[in-house]
Amino acid sequence: MGMIGIIGYGNMGGAFCRGLSKMGTAFAVSERKADRAAALEAEQGRKSLFLKDLAAQCDILILAVKPQEAPPLLDELAGLAAGKRFISLMAGTPISSISSRLKKAPVCRFMPNLAALAGRAAVGVSFAEGADARFREECLAVARAVGEPFEIPERLMAAFTGLSGSGIAFVFAFLHALAMGGVATGIKYEESLRIALTVAEGAVAALRSTGFHPVELLSQVASPAGTTIKGLDRLERSGFGGIVMGAVEDASARAQELER
Ligand SMILES: NC(=O)c1ccc[n+]([C@@H]2O[C@H](COP(=O)([O-])OP(=O)(O)OC[C@H]3O[C@@H](n4cnc5c(N)ncnc54)[C@H](OP(=O)(O)O)[C@@H]3O)[C@@H](O)[C@H]2O)c1
């Protein structure tokens, strides 16, 4: 793979640095904020480069800045884009709008989620039509630095944002509520949360290792007139399934509104 340049050492830029570093992939970083550049030096033992030096050294540039910071950055990159390939992490920013400002350079779009901090993100990956095979492979390898890539057509990016980018927050909300249920029934919050996390990890592991549908495993836990069916009955009466589906739909609709 070519040399990777990361623009922006924030939450996501930092996660990609750690992931690429673990993979042993060569990379360099440009960060304009002094405190973040100092953090880069302390955490990664490398200095922030000026954008033009980063562009000169690197083949693939990852745009890890907030979408509102894009216009001046893309103006600056336009003159440096020849022969470069780009990966954009910017939410709501279509491939075509980036590529057109970068002299039609190849652009791939990622939608990671916060689990990138732990190297476990679900990463939505979209390419423009006709993207070449080598670029596709490189981008998928970069995505693996922070988790698991899911290649999707760009028209599904808003859906992916609702399910994964925002969905991780719904999982946090559920885990907090589960832990609070433990508190309500007599367990201290810290311990209850630790138990809830173990339950969640166990549930994912059981699904993955058996390959069963969630409803098949749920039916095995819920014995007739037992404890679990009582709780499931409460969830169903409260519209749990519809509420969660609606949360994904609302988040996705908002992501679509913000697309520009
Ligand atoms: N965080 C998430 O969970 C998440 C999930 C999915 C997608 N994303 C996307 O990932 C991107 C990065 O998000 P983030 O949370 O990592 O943002 P962040 O923490 O704000 O980090 C961005 C960093 O880049 C710096 N920067 C901006 N323009 C620059 C330039 N021209 N040259 C060098 N450095 C520059 C920023 O400095 P200033 O503060 O001075 O601007 C900031 O330190 C965003 O586009 C976001 O939509 C984030």
The ligand as an SDF file (V2000), in Angstrom:
LIG
                    3D

 48 52  0  0  0  0  0  0  0  0999 V2000
  -16.3160   11.2570   15.7670 N   0  0  0  0  0  0  0  0  0  0  0  0
  -17.1090   10.3380   15.2410 C   0  0  0  0  0  0  0  0  0  0  0  0
  -17.7080    9.4750   15.9170 O   0  0  0  0  0  0  0  0  0  0  0  0
  -17.3090   10.2940   13.7370 C   0  0  0  0  0  0  0  0  0  0  0  0
  -18.0740    9.2630   13.1530 C   0  0  0  0  0  0  0  0  0  0  0  0
  -18.2070    9.2210   11.7730 C   0  0  0  0  0  0  0  0  0  0  0  0
  -17.6040   10.1920   10.9750 C   0  0  0  0  0  0  0  0  0  0  0  0
  -16.8750   11.1730   11.5750 N   0  0  0  0  0  0  0  0  0  0  0  0
  -16.2650   12.1840   10.7000 C   0  0  0  0  0  0  0  0  0  0  0  0
  -14.8640   12.1950   10.9270 O   0  0  0  0  0  0  0  0  0  0  0  0
  -14.3770   13.5140   10.7110 C   0  0  0  0  0  0  0  0  0  0  0  0
  -13.4780   13.8780   11.8740 C   0  0  0  0  0  0  0  0  0  0  0  0
  -14.2600   13.8720   13.0840 O   0  0  0  0  0  0  0  0  0  0  0  0
  -13.5480   14.0290   14.5000 P   0  0  0  0  0  0  0  0  0  0  0  0
  -14.5930   13.7460   15.5150 O   0  0  0  0  0  0  0  0  0  0  0  0
  -12.2830   13.2480   14.5030 O   0  0  0  0  0  0  0  0  0  0  0  0
  -13.2250   15.6240   14.4510 O   0  0  0  0  0  0  0  0  0  0  0  0
  -12.2460   16.4380   15.4110 P   0  0  0  0  0  0  0  0  0  0  0  0
  -12.0430   15.6920   16.6920 O   0  0  0  0  0  0  0  0  0  0  0  0
  -12.7580   17.8500   15.4340 O   0  0  0  0  0  0  0  0  0  0  0  0
  -10.8320   16.4000   14.6460 O   0  0  0  0  0  0  0  0  0  0  0  0
  -10.5420   17.1280   13.4790 C   0  0  0  0  0  0  0  0  0  0  0  0
   -9.1710   17.7940   13.6780 C   0  0  0  0  0  0  0  0  0  0  0  0
   -8.6900   18.2390   12.4100 O   0  0  0  0  0  0  0  0  0  0  0  0
   -8.1700   19.5670   12.5630 C   0  0  0  0  0  0  0  0  0  0  0  0
   -8.1860   20.2630   11.2760 N   0  0  0  0  0  0  0  0  0  0  0  0
   -9.2140   20.9150   10.6730 C   0  0  0  0  0  0  0  0  0  0  0  0
   -8.8230   21.4160    9.4780 N   0  0  0  0  0  0  0  0  0  0  0  0
   -7.5110   21.0660    9.3190 C   0  0  0  0  0  0  0  0  0  0  0  0
   -6.5430   21.3000    8.2890 C   0  0  0  0  0  0  0  0  0  0  0  0
   -6.8510   22.0160    7.1880 N   0  0  0  0  0  0  0  0  0  0  0  0
   -5.3030   20.7890    8.4460 N   0  0  0  0  0  0  0  0  0  0  0  0
   -4.9700   20.0820    9.5430 C   0  0  0  0  0  0  0  0  0  0  0  0
   -5.8370   19.8430   10.5780 N   0  0  0  0  0  0  0  0  0  0  0  0
   -7.1010   20.3210   10.4610 C   0  0  0  0  0  0  0  0  0  0  0  0
   -9.1360   20.1710   13.5600 C   0  0  0  0  0  0  0  0  0  0  0  0
   -8.6320   21.3800   14.0970 O   0  0  0  0  0  0  0  0  0  0  0  0
   -9.7030   22.5770   14.4110 P   0  0  0  0  0  0  0  0  0  0  0  0
  -10.4300   22.1500   15.6550 O   0  0  0  0  0  0  0  0  0  0  0  0
   -8.8540   23.7740   14.5720 O   0  0  0  0  0  0  0  0  0  0  0  0
  -10.6560   22.6650   13.2380 O   0  0  0  0  0  0  0  0  0  0  0  0
   -9.2310   19.0490   14.5760 C   0  0  0  0  0  0  0  0  0  0  0  0
   -8.1340   19.0530   15.4760 O   0  0  0  0  0  0  0  0  0  0  0  0
  -15.5910   14.4410   10.5800 C   0  0  0  0  0  0  0  0  0  0  0  0
  -15.7390   14.8390    9.2380 O   0  0  0  0  0  0  0  0  0  0  0  0
  -16.7610   13.5960   11.0050 C   0  0  0  0  0  0  0  0  0  0  0  0
  -17.9310   13.8800   10.2340 O   0  0  0  0  0  0  0  0  0  0  0  0
  -16.7040   11.2490   12.9230 C   0  0  0  0  0  0  0  0  0  0  0  0
  1  2  1  0
  2  3  2  0
  2  4  1  0
  4  5  1  0
  4 48  2  0
  5  6  2  0
  6  7  1  0
  7  8  2  0
  8  9  1  0
  8 48  1  0
  9 10  1  0
  9 46  1  0
 10 11  1  0
 11 12  1  0
 11 44  1  0
 12 13  1  0
 13 14  1  0
 14 15  2  0
 14 16  1  0
 14 17  1  0
 17 18  1  0
 18 19  2  0
 18 20  1  0
 18 21  1  0
 21 22  1  0
 22 23  1  0
 23 24  1  0
 23 42  1  0
 24 25  1  0
 25 26  1  0
 25 36  1  0
 26 27  1  0
 26 35  1  0
 27 28  2  0
 28 29  1  0
 29 30  1  0
 29 35  2  0
 30 31  1  0
 30 32  2  0
 32 33  1  0
 33 34  2  0
 34 35  1  0
 36 37  1  0
 36 42  1  0
 37 38  1  0
 38 39  2  0
 38 40  1  0
 38 41  1  0
 42 43  1  0
 44 45  1  0
 44 46  1  0
 46 47  1  0
M  CHG  2   8   1  16  -1
M  END
$$$$
